[in-house]
Amino acid sequence: MDISVVLPTYNRAASLRATLETFAGLAVPSGISWELLVVDNNSTDETRAVIERAAGKARFCVRYVFERRQGRSFALNAGIAEARGEVIVFTDDDVLLHRDWLSNLKQTFERFDCAAVAGRVVPMWNQPKPDWLEMEGQFAVVHYELGDEFREIREPPLGANSAFRRDVFQRHGLFRLDLGVSGSKHTITCDDTEFGERLIRAGEKIMYSPNTIVYHPVDPKRTTKKYFLTWYYYNGRSLTRTAGSPNEGIFYFGVPRWLYRELLSNAAKWFFCLDGMRRFHYRLRTYRSVGNIVESHQLSRRKDRNQPMSTGGNGGQPSSLLPESGTSRVRHRRIPGGGTPAD
């Protein structure tokens, strides 16, 4: 089989129904063999019934996979285990697909002989975009647009529109189980970021495909300043959990000294900046710094309890939960002044 599409879902029956309808509208050439695996991550709503109704109408193979263990990474790994395609594609349960999405994806792999493809994610606005929100450099509102040209990239694909050859997982392992959202809480993320960074460090070829497009409706709840502040706090925690604690340096309460300096710098800019938009951006950085510190302290407490933690190659993840061939060390990206910080 050419392609397996893995779609994890949890308690989003309404948006999943709309997503599955766009699958039915795909224009897929007859020469492409493919399947859709919808991984139900222990939903309690009408998710299973929605999947079964869609499968009954579909003119392509739709398979229902149930994963009881809560967490996006569990669901993704379950889909990989069940997939039969030579290429494994990931998308979300709240996107709408361009009708040529799958055929353009297949053409990208054939044309560039790459290990992975990062597709385009275009936000769909059903309400006015807030004046304070700058799209460049932020991912609280989901988007992934790197221009209109095909090019090799050195940044991770976004989980909502990404694809990998099957043997990539054999070489580099699966998604880390301590990363990724769990249930309905959007807290710890970076499962896709960490896996993509693993491939980049290994020198794998990743292509950006501008015509492999999904559209992501923007939830009005995600365009409030309150949501952004929460998202950036947990982004700080996610990045720190992904990277792990350093082995060397000066620490206070298990936290590297430079994180305190960064917090004080960001907080000072927030308090004393007079420009309203820039002031909010510094506030976001401050919340991220708090998240960095909280997660660093928790990682240090785990070490003190003599849990089998590593602070370098596996990014602070217990070795028993990591794929044997996977390592992780996502960079903390320092963003020059002014713009909204990147993931």
Secondary structure, 3 states (H helix, E strand, C coil): CCEEEEEEECCCHHHHHHHHHHHHCCCCCCCCCEEEEEEECCCCCCHHHHHHHHHHHCCCEEEEEECCCCCHHHHHHHHHHHCCCCEEEEECCCCEECCCHHHHHHHHHHHHCCCEEEEEEEEECCCCCCCCCCCCCCCCCCCECCCCCCEECCCCCCCCEEEEEHHHHHHHCCCCCCCCCECCECCCCCHHHHHHHHHHHCCCCEEEEEEEEEEEECCHHHHCHHHHHHHHHHHHHHHHHHHCCCCCCCEECCEEHHHHHHHHHHHHHHHHCCCHHHHHHHHHHHHHHHHHHHHHHHHHHHHHCCCCCCCCCECCCCHHHCCCCCCECCCCCCCCCCCCCCC
